[in-house]
Amino acid sequence: MFGKIDGTGYEILDPIFADCIISHAKIERLWSGGRWVEGPAYFPAGRYCIWSDIPNNRIMRWDETDGTVSVFRDPSNNANGHTIDQQGRLISCEHLSRRVSRTEFDGTLKVIADSYRGARLN
């Protein structure tokens, strides 16, 4: 079944997911120019969102206060799978370096894990 919720831009391909849509929410394009982007993480304290542009090996940053988009990290080791720890630091899975890293407040990276039971992460 194909259908649309009027005025939102959402297309429902399977009706089982219809309840996942907030009908009054709107879609807004914040940026274009990435080849394959995913893995967003929002930083409430800084009012910005980061996401991965994996093929371009970078992490992008959108500033909620002024709408600007900039490069957060380049190169990023093909980072993806972002989350934020309880102190507000970015945790990322890095495909290229096969590790999980934490970005400290000063921008330095700390390796959290790069192996399990003696085997490299994959």
Backbone bond lengths (Angstrom), bond angles and torsions (degrees), N, CA, C in turn:
res aa  C-N    CA-C-N  psi(-1)  N-CA   C-N-CA  omega(-1)  CA-C   N-CA-C  phi
1 M - - - 1.446 - - 1.517 108.85 -
2 F 1.310 116.16 133.97 1.444 121.77 176.20 1.513 108.12 -116.03
3 G 1.285 116.76 143.85 1.453 119.97 178.08 1.502 110.34 -168.42
4 K 1.309 116.32 167.16 1.455 121.49 177.41 1.512 109.34 -130.49
5 I 1.319 114.50 148.22 1.456 119.89 171.22 1.522 105.26 -90.74
6 D 1.296 117.50 123.26 1.459 123.05 -173.07 1.519 113.00 -51.03
7 G 1.326 115.43 128.08 1.445 122.89 170.39 1.515 116.73 77.28
8 T 1.324 119.09 -3.50 1.458 119.26 -175.70 1.516 113.07 -98.08
9 G 1.320 117.62 -27.69 1.446 120.07 -175.47 1.513 113.52 90.17
10 Y 1.318 117.92 -2.80 1.461 121.00 177.91 1.516 109.24 -82.31
11 E 1.316 115.59 136.22 1.454 120.39 175.09 1.522 108.05 -114.48
12 I 1.294 117.13 124.63 1.460 121.85 -178.97 1.521 108.40 -95.59
13 L 1.323 116.21 115.04 1.457 121.36 -179.35 1.519 111.74 -90.14
14 D 1.317 117.46 -26.36 1.458 121.99 178.35 1.527 107.22 -135.64
15 P 1.314 118.63 121.82 1.469 120.87 -174.67 1.523 114.22 -60.78
16 I 1.312 117.94 -17.65 1.461 119.93 179.51 1.531 111.67 -63.41
17 F 1.352 116.58 -22.32 1.462 120.86 -178.72 1.530 113.12 -95.70
18 A 1.309 118.23 1.93 1.464 121.85 -176.50 1.524 112.31 -58.00
19 D 1.325 117.79 -35.46 1.467 120.31 -179.25 1.528 112.65 -72.47
20 C 1.321 117.98 -9.97 1.474 121.40 178.21 1.521 112.15 -80.04
21 I 1.323 117.19 -13.24 1.457 121.98 -176.53 1.519 110.38 -91.22
22 I 1.313 116.04 130.42 1.465 121.35 171.89 1.520 105.26 -92.52
23 S 1.305 116.15 107.52 1.463 120.58 -167.71 1.523 113.81 -63.66
24 H 1.319 119.17 -24.34 1.457 120.15 -179.74 1.537 112.52 -90.98
25 A 1.333 117.40 -3.74 1.470 120.36 177.38 1.515 109.25 -75.47
26 K 1.324 115.53 146.95 1.454 118.94 -179.91 1.517 110.20 -114.82
27 I 1.317 115.83 154.87 1.454 122.57 175.20 1.522 107.52 -94.53
28 E 1.320 115.57 132.20 1.454 120.56 179.08 1.521 108.27 -135.37
29 R 1.317 117.59 124.72 1.463 121.22 177.51 1.521 107.92 -79.50
30 L 1.332 115.13 121.88 1.451 120.90 -179.23 1.517 112.38 -94.68
31 W 1.341 116.44 -25.54 1.449 120.46 -175.02 1.518 108.93 -166.08
32 S 1.308 116.99 151.32 1.456 122.17 170.77 1.519 107.10 -137.43
33 G 1.297 116.77 159.67 1.463 120.22 -179.43 1.515 113.57 129.11
34 G 1.310 117.47 -7.65 1.457 120.35 177.21 1.518 110.68 -87.55
35 R 1.304 116.21 155.59 1.460 121.07 178.53 1.519 111.35 -89.32
36 W 1.335 116.64 -39.64 1.471 121.97 -179.46 1.526 105.46 -156.61
37 V 1.304 117.31 101.25 1.459 120.93 -174.51 1.529 110.25 -113.75
38 E 1.323 114.62 144.00 1.461 121.28 177.29 1.516 109.10 -170.05
39 G 1.315 115.88 -178.85 1.462 121.73 174.70 1.513 114.57 74.29
40 P 1.331 119.10 47.19 1.465 118.69 -178.94 1.520 112.97 -72.12
41 A 1.320 114.93 152.59 1.465 122.14 171.90 1.525 107.00 -144.89
42 Y 1.322 116.01 132.22 1.460 121.48 -177.64 1.527 110.38 -103.83
43 F 1.333 116.31 134.56 1.459 123.12 178.95 1.528 108.50 -107.51
44 P 1.345 117.82 95.61 1.458 119.76 -176.31 1.531 113.56 -59.56
45 A 1.315 117.56 -38.70 1.468 120.44 -177.76 1.534 111.83 -63.71
46 G 1.322 116.65 -34.85 1.460 120.76 -179.57 1.513 113.88 -97.83
47 R 1.339 116.13 -8.58 1.461 122.88 -178.26 1.524 111.59 56.23
48 Y 1.331 115.09 49.27 1.456 120.02 174.87 1.517 110.58 -143.09
49 C 1.317 114.64 161.03 1.459 122.92 -179.43 1.520 107.95 -125.59
50 I 1.324 116.56 138.09 1.467 120.89 174.53 1.522 108.21 -114.89
51 W 1.327 116.29 157.43 1.458 122.12 174.35 1.514 108.38 -156.59
52 S 1.321 115.69 163.48 1.456 121.75 -178.41 1.516 111.82 -95.17
53 D 1.304 115.47 138.11 1.460 124.15 168.05 1.530 103.75 -112.45
54 I 1.317 115.74 82.68 1.461 122.52 -165.89 1.534 113.54 -59.67
55 P 1.333 120.61 -52.37 1.472 118.98 -178.31 1.534 113.71 -62.06
56 N 1.335 116.45 -27.19 1.461 120.32 177.77 1.525 112.29 -90.54
57 N 1.352 116.44 4.57 1.456 123.49 173.06 1.534 111.98 54.16
58 R 1.333 116.07 48.86 1.459 119.58 -178.89 1.527 110.43 -148.55
59 I 1.314 114.73 159.72 1.453 122.69 172.36 1.530 106.50 -112.26
60 M 1.327 115.40 131.34 1.452 121.45 -179.17 1.532 110.05 -102.54
61 R 1.341 115.45 159.93 1.471 121.62 -177.83 1.524 109.56 -135.73
62 W 1.340 116.24 127.48 1.459 122.34 175.13 1.515 108.16 -109.57
63 D 1.330 116.23 126.12 1.459 122.75 -179.42 1.529 109.05 -94.40
64 E 1.314 115.84 116.49 1.460 121.38 -177.84 1.528 112.28 -65.80
65 T 1.326 117.83 -28.64 1.467 120.57 -174.62 1.519 112.83 -72.22
66 D 1.331 118.24 -32.42 1.466 119.43 -178.90 1.526 114.36 -130.20
67 G 1.345 117.58 -0.31 1.458 121.52 176.33 1.514 115.77 77.63
68 T 1.330 117.70 6.89 1.461 119.60 -179.39 1.519 111.39 -78.68
69 V 1.325 115.31 152.00 1.462 122.90 174.61 1.519 107.40 -120.05
70 S 1.318 116.04 134.24 1.462 121.51 179.66 1.520 108.99 -142.13
71 V 1.313 115.46 170.48 1.468 121.08 176.62 1.522 107.85 -82.29
72 F 1.324 115.79 126.27 1.463 122.36 178.31 1.525 110.40 -87.14
73 R 1.344 116.40 -43.05 1.475 120.90 178.05 1.524 109.16 -150.21
74 D 1.320 115.54 132.05 1.460 122.45 178.15 1.519 108.53 -151.99
75 P 1.300 118.75 114.90 1.458 128.32 2.45 1.525 110.85 -79.66
76 S 1.321 114.99 163.43 1.467 120.17 -176.81 1.526 113.05 -114.01
77 N 1.331 117.71 3.00 1.465 121.77 -173.87 1.521 110.74 61.26
78 N 1.336 115.72 34.00 1.465 122.98 -177.15 1.527 111.21 52.20
79 A 1.331 114.95 47.08 1.468 121.25 -178.36 1.515 111.11 -67.76
80 N 1.316 114.73 148.98 1.451 122.46 177.13 1.524 107.33 -165.35
81 G 1.314 117.24 179.77 1.460 119.50 178.51 1.512 111.51 64.52
82 H 1.319 117.36 51.22 1.456 122.33 -175.67 1.524 112.33 -82.36
83 T 1.326 113.80 150.57 1.462 122.19 169.38 1.521 107.01 -151.61
84 I 1.303 116.06 174.55 1.456 121.55 179.96 1.524 107.83 -121.76
85 D 1.338 116.34 132.95 1.467 118.75 179.86 1.529 110.13 -81.48
86 Q 1.327 116.88 179.42 1.464 121.59 -174.68 1.524 113.29 -67.30
87 Q 1.337 117.21 -17.31 1.464 120.50 176.66 1.529 112.10 -93.47
88 G 1.333 117.36 -2.01 1.464 120.84 178.57 1.514 114.64 89.67
89 R 1.341 117.04 19.04 1.465 121.04 178.18 1.522 110.15 -96.59
90 L 1.315 115.56 149.92 1.459 122.13 -179.15 1.527 110.64 -79.03
91 I 1.333 115.78 130.26 1.460 122.92 172.97 1.521 106.32 -112.43
92 S 1.344 117.01 130.42 1.465 121.37 -176.11 1.521 111.22 -135.34
93 C 1.313 116.25 145.63 1.457 122.19 168.96 1.525 106.65 -92.46
94 E 1.318 117.24 127.18 1.456 122.07 -178.76 1.524 109.23 -108.35
95 H 1.328 116.37 112.40 1.460 120.83 -178.91 1.524 111.73 -65.27
96 L 1.331 117.04 -47.35 1.458 121.31 -173.74 1.527 112.41 -63.93
97 S 1.332 116.58 -41.67 1.467 120.32 -178.27 1.523 112.78 -94.58
98 R 1.338 116.77 -2.02 1.469 122.36 176.66 1.521 111.51 53.55
99 R 1.342 114.12 54.14 1.457 118.70 -178.80 1.529 110.32 -151.91
100 V 1.326 114.30 167.98 1.458 122.42 171.66 1.523 106.06 -109.86
101 S 1.325 116.41 126.69 1.456 120.01 -177.15 1.518 111.19 -121.55
102 R 1.328 114.53 160.59 1.458 121.66 174.57 1.529 107.30 -122.69
103 T 1.323 116.05 131.42 1.458 120.94 175.40 1.522 108.11 -91.31
104 E 1.324 115.45 117.52 1.458 120.75 -179.86 1.530 109.46 -75.39
105 F 1.314 117.28 167.47 1.456 121.23 -177.30 1.529 112.39 -62.20
106 D 1.335 116.86 -26.95 1.466 119.57 178.83 1.528 112.68 -87.10
107 G 1.353 117.07 3.46 1.461 121.46 177.82 1.517 114.95 93.92
108 T 1.317 118.24 -9.60 1.458 120.27 178.29 1.520 109.91 -72.82
109 L 1.333 115.17 155.42 1.460 121.45 179.82 1.515 110.35 -104.73
110 K 1.322 115.80 139.06 1.464 122.05 173.93 1.520 107.52 -121.36
111 V 1.313 116.66 131.02 1.451 121.27 177.81 1.524 108.31 -78.54
112 I 1.320 115.95 122.99 1.461 121.29 177.86 1.524 110.03 -90.72
113 A 1.342 116.41 -41.29 1.470 120.47 179.22 1.519 108.33 -155.62
114 D 1.332 114.55 140.36 1.471 120.23 173.72 1.525 111.71 -137.98
115 S 1.340 116.15 2.62 1.469 119.99 177.65 1.525 109.45 -156.42
116 Y 1.308 114.29 162.77 1.454 122.05 176.05 1.513 107.72 -141.72
117 R 1.319 114.87 121.30 1.474 121.38 -178.58 1.523 111.11 52.52
118 G 1.312 115.46 42.71 1.458 121.62 175.50 1.521 114.89 82.45
119 A 1.308 119.32 -4.19 1.459 121.82 -179.88 1.530 109.95 -106.39
120 R 1.317 116.16 139.77 1.469 121.19 177.50 1.519 110.37 -61.69
121 L 1.316 116.77 146.39 1.462 121.18 175.19 1.528 108.98 -66.72
122 N 1.306 115.32 149.48 1.468 119.90 179.43 1.507 108.64 -134.73
